[in-house]
């Protein structure tokens, strides 16, 4: 379960990070977000590209080194559930009923719950 949670989160975070680093307008354009200036592109590269790439790297470090595992799993759980919560607020308050929003929310919930389940298993195995 631990490896699955880290690999799944690592793949998604890395892919999002790379896409946002190299094609930020295309990545955010899928959600209807326009980036009309160089500063807007740089901001998207920083937040979405750099942020998600760093999180992806943390997942891979957690997979490779035991010292990073709990930190990576906790980060994945908090971050993914936080994203899903924010998107859910967007659905409720803003009427963001597009396919991309629903699909992304579902993926974030699944990845967050997977990380939570892995953490619970790690805690249970540490107690025995």
N, CA and C atoms as a LAMMPS dump frame, in Angstrom:
ITEM: TIMESTEP
0
ITEM: NUMBER OF ATOMS
384
ITEM: BOX BOUNDS ff ff ff
-5.0000000000000000e+02 5.0000000000000000e+02
-5.0000000000000000e+02 5.0000000000000000e+02
-5.0000000000000000e+02 5.0000000000000000e+02
ITEM: ATOMS id mol type element x y z
1 1 1 N 0.831 -1.199 0
2 1 2 C 0 0 0
3 1 3 C 0.87 1.255 0
4 2 1 N 1.945 1.242 0.812
5 2 2 C 2.839 2.393 0.905
6 2 3 C 3.441 2.717 -0.454
7 3 1 N 3.972 1.708 -1.118
8 3 2 C 4.597 1.938 -2.421
9 3 3 C 3.579 2.423 -3.44
10 4 1 N 2.396 1.822 -3.438
11 4 2 C 1.351 2.232 -4.369
12 4 3 C 0.984 3.695 -4.157
13 5 1 N 0.813 4.101 -2.906
14 5 2 C 0.456 5.494 -2.604
15 5 3 C 1.546 6.452 -3.066
16 6 1 N 2.797 6.119 -2.8
17 6 2 C 3.895 7.001 -3.201
18 6 3 C 4.067 7.037 -4.712
19 7 1 N 3.96 5.895 -5.36
20 7 2 C 4.111 5.85 -6.817
21 7 3 C 2.969 6.602 -7.498
22 8 1 N 1.73 6.339 -7.082
23 8 2 C 0.584 6.996 -7.717
24 8 3 C 0.649 8.512 -7.53
25 9 1 N 0.911 8.953 -6.301
26 9 2 C 1.034 10.388 -6.066
27 9 3 C 2.243 10.964 -6.794
28 10 1 N 3.343 10.231 -6.797
29 10 2 C 4.547 10.692 -7.481
30 10 3 C 4.335 10.867 -8.972
31 11 1 N 3.672 9.926 -9.594
32 11 2 C 3.412 10.021 -11.037
33 11 3 C 2.539 11.233 -11.343
34 12 1 N 1.432 11.353 -10.636
35 12 2 C 0.507 12.466 -10.907
36 12 3 C 1.176 13.811 -10.643
37 13 1 N 1.839 13.946 -9.498
38 13 2 C 2.465 15.227 -9.166
39 13 3 C 3.583 15.575 -10.144
40 14 1 N 4.365 14.582 -10.531
41 14 2 C 5.454 14.825 -11.478
42 14 3 C 4.913 15.211 -12.845
43 15 1 N 3.902 14.497 -13.324
44 15 2 C 3.332 14.815 -14.639
45 15 3 C 2.711 16.208 -14.664
46 16 1 N 1.963 16.543 -13.611
47 16 2 C 1.375 17.884 -13.534
48 16 3 C 2.484 18.932 -13.482
49 17 1 N 3.492 18.686 -12.651
50 17 2 C 4.593 19.629 -12.532
51 17 3 C 5.309 19.861 -13.843
52 18 1 N 5.62 18.788 -14.556
53 18 2 C 6.327 18.936 -15.829
54 18 3 C 5.468 19.638 -16.871
55 19 1 N 4.191 19.277 -16.929
56 19 2 C 3.309 19.928 -17.889
57 19 3 C 3.203 21.42 -17.585
58 20 1 N 3.049 21.772 -16.325
59 20 2 C 2.934 23.183 -15.957
60 20 3 C 4.249 23.937 -16.134
61 21 1 N 5.372 23.266 -15.96
62 21 2 C 6.663 23.921 -16.181
63 21 3 C 6.882 24.243 -17.653
64 22 1 N 6.535 23.304 -18.528
65 22 2 C 6.864 23.457 -19.939
66 22 3 C 5.731 23.999 -20.803
67 23 1 N 4.482 23.803 -20.398
68 23 2 C 3.341 24.337 -21.153
69 23 3 C 2.278 24.869 -20.186
70 24 1 N 2.602 25.915 -19.431
71 24 2 C 1.656 26.399 -18.427
72 24 3 C 0.337 26.889 -19.029
73 25 1 N 0.388 27.536 -20.172
74 25 2 C -0.85 28.04 -20.779
75 25 3 C -1.747 26.883 -21.203
76 26 1 N -1.16 25.835 -21.741
77 26 2 C -1.947 24.67 -22.129
78 26 3 C -2.505 23.944 -20.928
79 27 1 N -1.692 23.797 -19.903
80 27 2 C -2.129 23.105 -18.697
81 27 3 C -3.306 23.825 -18.054
82 28 1 N -3.172 25.102 -17.784
83 28 2 C -4.244 25.851 -17.133
84 28 3 C -5.371 26.192 -18.1
85 29 1 N -5.07 26.231 -19.388
86 29 2 C -6.111 26.47 -20.39
87 29 3 C -7.182 25.398 -20.372
88 30 1 N -6.808 24.169 -19.996
89 30 2 C -7.787 23.088 -19.883
90 30 3 C -8.853 23.398 -18.837
91 31 1 N -8.554 24.314 -17.923
92 31 2 C -9.497 24.716 -16.878
93 31 3 C -10.094 26.099 -17.153
94 32 1 N -9.838 26.632 -18.33
95 32 2 C -10.391 27.935 -18.685
96 32 3 C -9.61 29.109 -18.123
97 33 1 N -8.378 28.868 -17.687
98 33 2 C -7.549 29.932 -17.121
99 33 3 C -6.653 30.483 -18.216
100 34 1 N -6.742 31.788 -18.457
101 34 2 C -5.891 32.443 -19.449
102 34 3 C -4.671 33.041 -18.76
103 35 1 N -3.555 32.962 -19.427
104 35 2 C -2.315 33.546 -18.909
105 35 3 C -1.849 34.592 -19.923
106 36 1 N -2.313 35.839 -19.777
107 36 2 C -2.13 36.849 -20.821
108 36 3 C -0.782 37.564 -20.85
109 37 1 N 0.098 37.271 -19.904
110 37 2 C 1.377 38.001 -19.87
111 37 3 C 2.512 37.068 -19.476
112 38 1 N 3.725 37.561 -19.697
113 38 2 C 4.904 36.797 -19.295
114 38 3 C 4.924 36.581 -17.789
115 39 1 N 4.476 37.57 -17.034
116 39 2 C 4.432 37.435 -15.574
117 39 3 C 3.433 36.358 -15.151
118 40 1 N 2.305 36.29 -15.836
119 40 2 C 1.303 35.268 -15.526
120 40 3 C 1.847 33.877 -15.84
121 41 1 N 2.542 33.739 -16.966
122 41 2 C 3.159 32.457 -17.316
123 41 3 C 4.202 32.057 -16.28
124 42 1 N 5.041 33.021 -15.875
125 42 2 C 6.082 32.743 -14.873
126 42 3 C 5.455 32.327 -13.546
127 43 1 N 4.357 32.972 -13.164
128 43 2 C 3.676 32.632 -11.92
129 43 3 C 3.114 31.207 -11.977
130 44 1 N 2.517 30.856 -13.111
131 44 2 C 1.978 29.498 -13.28
132 44 3 C 3.094 28.463 -13.261
133 45 1 N 4.203 28.772 -13.922
134 45 2 C 5.351 27.853 -13.9
135 45 3 C 5.848 27.659 -12.462
136 46 1 N 5.887 28.75 -11.715
137 46 2 C 6.376 28.691 -10.344
138 46 3 C 5.452 27.883 -9.443
139 47 1 N 4.207 28.294 -9.367
140 47 2 C 3.271 27.675 -8.429
141 47 3 C 2.915 26.255 -8.849
142 48 1 N 2.422 26.104 -10.057
143 48 2 C 1.969 24.785 -10.498
144 48 3 C 3.137 23.909 -10.931
145 49 1 N 4.031 24.463 -11.733
146 49 2 C 5.153 23.665 -12.226
147 49 3 C 6.167 23.339 -11.153
148 50 1 N 6.701 24.365 -10.526
149 50 2 C 7.704 24.148 -9.491
150 50 3 C 7.144 23.462 -8.264
151 51 1 N 5.966 23.884 -7.858
152 51 2 C 5.345 23.284 -6.666
153 51 3 C 5.045 21.811 -6.832
154 52 1 N 4.36 21.476 -7.915
155 52 2 C 4.027 20.071 -8.134
156 52 3 C 5.268 19.224 -8.411
157 53 1 N 6.251 19.793 -9.101
158 53 2 C 7.494 19.041 -9.349
159 53 3 C 8.211 18.736 -8.037
160 54 1 N 8.25 19.715 -7.133
161 54 2 C 8.876 19.498 -5.82
162 54 3 C 8.127 18.435 -5.026
163 55 1 N 6.799 18.477 -5.07
164 55 2 C 6.011 17.461 -4.373
165 55 3 C 6.236 16.078 -4.993
166 56 1 N 6.31 16.02 -6.307
167 56 2 C 6.596 14.753 -6.972
168 56 3 C 7.948 14.199 -6.539
169 57 1 N 8.952 15.068 -6.473
170 57 2 C 10.278 14.647 -6.019
171 57 3 C 10.224 14.111 -4.597
172 58 1 N 9.448 14.747 -3.734
173 58 2 C 9.302 14.258 -2.367
174 58 3 C 8.703 12.85 -2.343
175 59 1 N 7.731 12.586 -3.225
176 59 2 C 7.139 11.246 -3.281
177 59 3 C 8.194 10.215 -3.693
178 60 1 N 9.02 10.563 -4.686
179 60 2 C 10.067 9.622 -5.143
180 60 3 C 11.117 9.416 -4.056
181 61 1 N 11.455 10.481 -3.321
182 61 2 C 12.392 10.327 -2.207
183 61 3 C 11.807 9.42 -1.132
184 62 1 N 10.503 9.554 -0.887
185 62 2 C 9.833 8.684 0.076
186 62 3 C 9.859 7.229 -0.36
187 63 1 N 9.793 7.013 -1.64
188 63 2 C 9.848 5.647 -2.164
189 63 3 C 11.256 5.068 -2.026
190 64 1 N 12.257 5.905 -2.209
191 64 2 C 13.645 5.437 -2.197
192 64 3 C 14.264 5.369 -0.805
193 65 1 N 13.916 6.34 0.068
194 65 2 C 14.555 6.424 1.374
195 65 3 C 13.518 6.414 2.483
196 66 1 N 13.712 5.503 3.399
197 66 2 C 12.769 5.32 4.498
198 66 3 C 12.563 6.59 5.315
199 67 1 N 13.617 7.396 5.459
200 67 2 C 13.528 8.617 6.262
201 67 3 C 12.497 9.605 5.714
202 68 1 N 12.177 9.512 4.432
203 68 2 C 11.249 10.443 3.793
204 68 3 C 9.821 9.893 3.706
205 69 1 N 9.612 8.627 4.001
206 69 2 C 8.324 7.978 3.725
207 69 3 C 7.15 8.621 4.433
208 70 1 N 7.234 8.764 5.734
209 70 2 C 6.103 9.328 6.466
210 70 3 C 5.851 10.783 6.073
211 71 1 N 6.908 11.534 5.88
212 71 2 C 6.757 12.925 5.447
213 71 3 C 6.073 12.981 4.088
214 72 1 N 6.501 12.136 3.167
215 72 2 C 5.907 12.12 1.832
216 72 3 C 4.438 11.721 1.888
217 73 1 N 4.116 10.69 2.65
218 73 2 C 2.725 10.248 2.754
219 73 3 C 1.843 11.304 3.412
220 74 1 N 2.34 11.906 4.483
221 74 2 C 1.555 12.957 5.146
222 74 3 C 1.33 14.142 4.21
223 75 1 N 2.368 14.509 3.494
224 75 2 C 2.257 15.617 2.55
225 75 3 C 1.244 15.294 1.458
226 76 1 N 1.33 14.09 0.902
227 76 2 C 0.383 13.687 -0.14
228 76 3 C -1.047 13.717 0.384
229 77 1 N -1.253 13.198 1.578
230 77 2 C -2.6 13.159 2.151
231 77 3 C -3.146 14.572 2.344
232 78 1 N -2.394 15.433 3.011
233 78 2 C -2.862 16.795 3.257
234 78 3 C -3.047 17.577 1.961
235 79 1 N -2.076 17.47 1.075
236 79 2 C -2.11 18.266 -0.151
237 79 3 C -3.268 17.838 -1.057
238 80 1 N -3.416 16.552 -1.288
239 80 2 C -4.465 16.086 -2.194
240 80 3 C -5.864 16.327 -1.624
241 81 1 N -6.037 16.075 -0.346
242 81 2 C -7.344 16.337 0.261
243 81 3 C -7.612 17.849 0.252
244 82 1 N -6.582 18.646 0.472
245 82 2 C -6.735 20.1 0.398
246 82 3 C -7.144 20.574 -0.986
247 83 1 N -6.516 20.003 -2.022
248 83 2 C -6.909 20.353 -3.387
249 83 3 C -8.358 19.968 -3.653
250 84 1 N -8.726 18.764 -3.244
251 84 2 C -10.109 18.301 -3.452
252 84 3 C -11.097 19.198 -2.713
253 85 1 N -10.749 19.62 -1.507
254 85 2 C -11.607 20.51 -0.741
255 85 3 C -11.785 21.842 -1.476
256 86 1 N -10.683 22.393 -1.953
257 86 2 C -10.749 23.657 -2.692
258 86 3 C -11.582 23.541 -3.957
259 87 1 N -11.415 22.454 -4.688
260 87 2 C -12.222 22.254 -5.903
261 87 3 C -13.692 22.08 -5.552
262 88 1 N -13.961 21.376 -4.451
263 88 2 C -15.355 21.197 -4.03
264 88 3 C -15.989 22.546 -3.708
265 89 1 N -15.25 23.425 -3.056
266 89 2 C -15.757 24.777 -2.812
267 89 3 C -16.02 25.5 -4.129
268 90 1 N -15.158 25.289 -5.109
269 90 2 C -15.367 25.887 -6.425
270 90 3 C -16.638 25.377 -7.092
271 91 1 N -16.92 24.109 -6.904
272 91 2 C -18.15 23.532 -7.452
273 91 3 C -19.36 24.144 -6.758
274 92 1 N -19.311 24.195 -5.424
275 92 2 C -20.446 24.69 -4.64
276 92 3 C -20.658 26.191 -4.824
277 93 1 N -19.607 26.988 -4.663
278 93 2 C -19.754 28.443 -4.664
279 93 3 C -19.678 29.077 -6.048
280 94 1 N -18.898 28.463 -6.954
281 94 2 C -18.674 29.089 -8.25
282 94 3 C -19.412 28.406 -9.393
283 95 1 N -19.981 27.241 -9.121
284 95 2 C -20.678 26.516 -10.18
285 95 3 C -19.739 25.911 -11.209
286 96 1 N -18.541 25.506 -10.77
287 96 2 C -17.543 24.907 -11.671
288 96 3 C -17.905 23.444 -11.921
289 97 1 N -18.824 23.233 -12.853
290 97 2 C -19.351 21.89 -13.096
291 97 3 C -18.708 21.193 -14.293
292 98 1 N -17.549 21.65 -14.743
293 98 2 C -16.9 21.051 -15.905
294 98 3 C -16.317 19.677 -15.614
295 99 1 N -16.134 18.907 -16.673
296 99 2 C -15.578 17.562 -16.551
297 99 3 C -14.215 17.586 -15.87
298 100 1 N -13.34 18.502 -16.29
299 100 2 C -11.993 18.563 -15.714
300 100 3 C -12.026 18.773 -14.201
301 101 1 N -12.951 19.596 -13.744
302 101 2 C -13.053 19.858 -12.312
303 101 3 C -13.489 18.601 -11.565
304 102 1 N -14.523 17.934 -12.061
305 102 2 C -15.001 16.717 -11.398
306 102 3 C -13.947 15.607 -11.452
307 103 1 N -13.31 15.44 -12.606
308 103 2 C -12.293 14.394 -12.747
309 103 3 C -11.115 14.658 -11.812
310 104 1 N -10.638 15.901 -11.805
311 104 2 C -9.502 16.248 -10.937
312 104 3 C -9.845 16.055 -9.47
313 105 1 N -11.062 16.441 -9.084
314 105 2 C -11.495 16.266 -7.696
315 105 3 C -11.492 14.788 -7.316
316 106 1 N -12.024 13.954 -8.195
317 106 2 C -12.066 12.514 -7.923
318 106 3 C -10.659 11.936 -7.78
319 107 1 N -9.763 12.316 -8.676
320 107 2 C -8.379 11.818 -8.606
321 107 3 C -7.716 12.282 -7.321
322 108 1 N -7.924 13.528 -6.947
323 108 2 C -7.315 14.054 -5.715
324 108 3 C -7.846 13.335 -4.476
325 109 1 N -9.131 13.064 -4.445
326 109 2 C -9.704 12.322 -3.314
327 109 3 C -9.107 10.921 -3.251
328 110 1 N -9.043 10.248 -4.378
329 110 2 C -8.497 8.885 -4.418
330 110 3 C -7.048 8.878 -3.945
331 111 1 N -6.232 9.794 -4.46
332 111 2 C -4.817 9.826 -4.077
333 111 3 C -4.636 10.218 -2.609
334 112 1 N -5.444 11.139 -2.123
335 112 2 C -5.369 11.522 -0.713
336 112 3 C -5.771 10.381 0.205
337 113 1 N -6.854 9.708 -0.137
338 113 2 C -7.32 8.575 0.679
339 113 3 C -6.303 7.43 0.625
340 114 1 N -5.71 7.209 -0.529
341 114 2 C -4.683 6.178 -0.652
342 114 3 C -3.512 6.475 0.285
343 115 1 N -3.098 7.726 0.342
344 115 2 C -2.009 8.11 1.252
345 115 3 C -2.428 7.935 2.711
346 116 1 N -3.662 8.29 3.04
347 116 2 C -4.164 8.113 4.412
348 116 3 C -4.185 6.637 4.79
349 117 1 N -4.649 5.802 3.881
350 117 2 C -4.679 4.362 4.152
351 117 3 C -3.272 3.804 4.354
352 118 1 N -2.321 4.278 3.553
353 118 2 C -0.933 3.833 3.709
354 118 3 C -0.381 4.275 5.055
355 119 1 N -0.708 5.487 5.471
356 119 2 C -0.268 5.969 6.785
357 119 3 C -0.853 5.126 7.912
358 120 1 N -2.115 4.778 7.799
359 120 2 C -2.748 3.946 8.823
360 120 3 C -2.094 2.567 8.89
361 121 1 N -1.769 2.01 7.747
362 121 2 C -1.081 0.709 7.739
363 121 3 C 0.304 0.811 8.344
364 122 1 N 0.986 1.887 8.03
365 122 2 C 2.329 2.097 8.604
366 122 3 C 2.245 2.218 10.119
367 123 1 N 1.259 2.933 10.608
368 123 2 C 1.083 3.092 12.058
369 123 3 C 0.755 1.753 12.705
370 124 1 N -0.129 0.984 12.066
371 124 2 C -0.518 -0.32 12.613
372 124 3 C 0.674 -1.276 12.633
373 125 1 N 1.5 -1.253 11.588
374 125 2 C 2.655 -2.158 11.562
375 125 3 C 3.73 -1.714 12.546
376 126 1 N 3.817 -0.428 12.817
377 126 2 C 4.795 0.065 13.787
378 126 3 C 4.41 -0.296 15.215
379 127 1 N 3.107 -0.477 15.46
380 127 2 C 2.632 -0.804 16.801
381 127 3 C 2.742 -2.288 17.118
382 128 1 N 2.911 -3.118 16.094
383 128 2 C 3.003 -4.563 16.358
384 128 3 C 4.421 -5.026 16.513
